[in-house]
């Protein structure tokens, strides 16, 4: 985690026992996102496409800045929203690569307040732990 008084960059990673393409689906398909990241999700998987999630009855919206299937996904959360689910104006980036035992997933949360970096770090780590615990298709 990198932080200063104003903004922070929060990082987390995990290994998932599934092929990169299967793991990438878990990052982008609403039915799978609903099992680890949000209660409900809608995704238009293309640069400029929209992303909407609902977690614990609270919603957040954003858009896809970049996508390289099945390796990279960059999401920008809309700056004009009042959401306790995400920090408005932050960006969330996922990297997926092959690793022993499956796939390595790295997540970076950009542009969050430095004063809240520890809380965002804990939440990001918990989300990736839920992803790693999913029973996805075998390699």
HELIX and SHEET records of a PDB file:
HELIX    1   1 UNK A   20  UNK A   28  1                                   9    
HELIX    2   2 UNK A   30  UNK A   36  1                                   7    
HELIX    3   3 UNK A  114  UNK A  116  5                                   3    
HELIX    4   4 UNK A  117  UNK A  133  1                                  17    
SHEET    1   A 8 UNK A   2  UNK A   3  0                                        
SHEET    2   A 8 UNK A   7  UNK A  16 -1                                        
SHEET    3   A 8 UNK A 102  UNK A 113 -1                                        
SHEET    4   A 8 UNK A  91  UNK A  99 -1                                        
SHEET    5   A 8 UNK A  72  UNK A  77 -1                                        
SHEET    6   A 8 UNK A  58  UNK A  68 -1                                        
SHEET    7   A 8 UNK A  50  UNK A  55 -1                                        
SHEET    8   A 8 UNK A  40  UNK A  43 -1                                        
END                                                                             
